Amino acid sequence: MAATETQLMLSVGLIEKDVNGDTLWVWCYPSVGSDLRQVLLKKCCLTHDGRDFHTFVFGQFRRTWYYISTVEVQEPTALHKVTHFSMVVTAKDFNPEKYAALSRVLCRMYIKNGSPVKMMEAYVTVLTKGICQSDENGSFLIKDYDVRKAYLAGSVKDVVSQFGMETIILYTALMLKKRIIVHHPRIEALLEFTRVLPCLTWHRKDWSILHPYVHLTDIELEDLKECPGYVAGFVDPEVSNRADLFDVYVNLPDSVITVTQSAKEAMAMGKLHKDIGHLILQSAEDAERSDSQVIKDISVKTKEILSNLVSMADECEDSKITLEVLKHHHFPPATENFLFHLAAAEQLLRI
């Protein structure tokens, strides 16, 4: 277990803010590339002129996940002339709870010792044994943090409660691998909402589409544009003017979802969408059903649609569907349109 799970961790780093108000990247192990370092400094709230203090944020850049925990230094401490610091862990996997827990242990060690040495020893112990134990700083056990738990940590019911029947727009966009942008001025609200959306396409279990904390900088937007479909979160309201970045725009504070003109044809809704929408609504509004049961209900319906698509593909040459084959089944126009675009998203379409 530990061997494969610990190999997911890539680095640990430190950003400090001193009594003069200067914020510097002071240490890392083993190393962090200059582009990623630039992005991490941008994400760290210590570089934001003291406007907002965020104890924990996470995101993804060039297929590397980053987790940033920020602490205010309270006297007495072994840290001199430091008012705040951020612990930055980078990894290959999406698991906010796991890395928040590890960071808490490392932060306590740094406050107590005032040097990265003990912290690095703890990091290496986790890397080699999957555990670090210490009476005064707390312990961390990697196997307590199953990836499935991380996938299910958000609440689908909350999303449906906010958007109701319009949740079907999000479901359709995710199924068709469209570009979804979510805006909220509070990063915590953004992280909480965006991490749930990949659950709507549970059959893929693909959280690599999630970019929950993006700034409107060239380096980050270039990275985002490399992805064919994504869920990207922005705190900057200016993103609403960047129609080149999205097919679907979610204004989270106002609970408004907008589909761009160019995506409307692929996203056209019909009876199938209405049926799925009702199923999502009915399941999510059932007080007896947990979030994971709601996800399962949606997943069962999705698998039914996909198995029909696969059986159609199996009848075709190269197991690839053509528009002619779909027309042969006499589906309603909106259903045919959805299945055509879904076949393309699932690589079942003959080009």
VENPEWO-V167129 format. One record per pair of residues at least 6 apart in sequence whose C-alpha atoms are under 6 Angstrom apart, sorted by the first residue. I is the first residue (numbers start at 0). J is the second residue. D is the distance in Angstrom with one decimal. If there is no record, write none. Layout:
i,j,d
I,J,D
I,J,D
This chain:
i,j,d
1,129,5.0
5,126,5.0
5,129,6.0
7,90,5.5
7,91,5.0
8,90,4.2
9,89,5.3
9,90,4.8
10,28,5.6
10,29,5.9
10,88,5.7
10,89,5.2
11,27,5.6
11,28,5.5
11,87,5.6
11,88,4.5
12,26,5.6
12,27,3.9
12,86,6.0
12,87,4.9
13,25,5.8
13,26,5.2
13,85,5.8
13,86,5.0
14,23,5.6
14,24,4.4
14,25,5.7
14,84,5.5
14,85,5.1
15,22,5.5
15,23,5.5
15,84,4.3
16,22,4.3
16,81,5.8
16,82,5.8
16,83,5.2
16,84,6.0
17,80,5.5
17,81,4.3
17,82,5.4
18,80,5.3
18,81,5.9
18,82,5.9
44,52,5.9
54,68,5.4
54,69,4.8
55,67,5.6
55,68,4.5
56,67,5.4
57,65,5.5
57,66,4.5
58,64,5.7
58,65,5.5
58,210,5.8
58,211,5.5
58,212,5.4
59,210,5.5
63,90,6.0
63,91,5.4
64,89,5.6
64,90,5.2
64,91,5.9
65,88,5.8
65,89,4.4
66,87,5.7
66,88,5.2
67,86,5.7
67,87,4.6
68,85,5.4
68,86,5.2
69,84,5.7
69,85,4.2
70,83,5.6
70,84,5.6
71,83,4.4
72,82,5.2
72,83,5.3
77,111,5.9
77,112,5.8
77,113,4.6
78,113,4.7
94,149,5.3
97,144,5.5
104,136,5.7
104,137,5.9
105,118,5.6
107,136,5.6
121,131,5.9
125,131,5.7
129,141,5.2
130,139,5.6
130,140,4.5
131,138,5.6
131,139,5.3
132,138,4.2
153,195,5.1
155,290,5.9
156,283,5.1
159,166,6.0
164,276,5.7
167,276,5.1
170,199,5.9
175,341,5.4
175,344,5.5
176,228,4.6
177,228,4.7
178,228,4.7
178,229,4.9
178,245,4.9
178,246,5.2
179,229,5.9
179,230,4.8
179,245,5.6
179,247,4.8
179,248,6.0
180,230,5.9
180,231,4.9
180,232,5.9
180,245,5.9
180,248,5.0
181,232,4.8
181,249,4.6
182,232,5.9
182,233,5.0
182,234,5.7
182,250,5.3
182,251,5.8
183,189,5.8
183,234,5.2
183,251,5.5
184,234,4.4
190,211,5.7
208,229,4.5
208,230,6.0
209,230,5.0
210,230,6.0
210,231,4.6
211,231,5.2
211,232,4.4
212,232,5.0
212,233,5.9
213,232,5.9
213,233,5.4
246,258,5.9
246,259,5.3
246,262,5.6
247,257,5.7
247,258,4.6
248,256,5.7
248,257,5.1
249,255,5.9
249,256,4.6
268,333,5.9
269,333,5.0
282,293,5.6
283,293,5.9
312,318,4.6
312,319,5.0
312,320,5.0
319,347,5.0
319,348,5.0
319,349,5.0
320,347,6.0
320,348,4.7
320,349,5.6
321,349,5.7
342,348,5.1
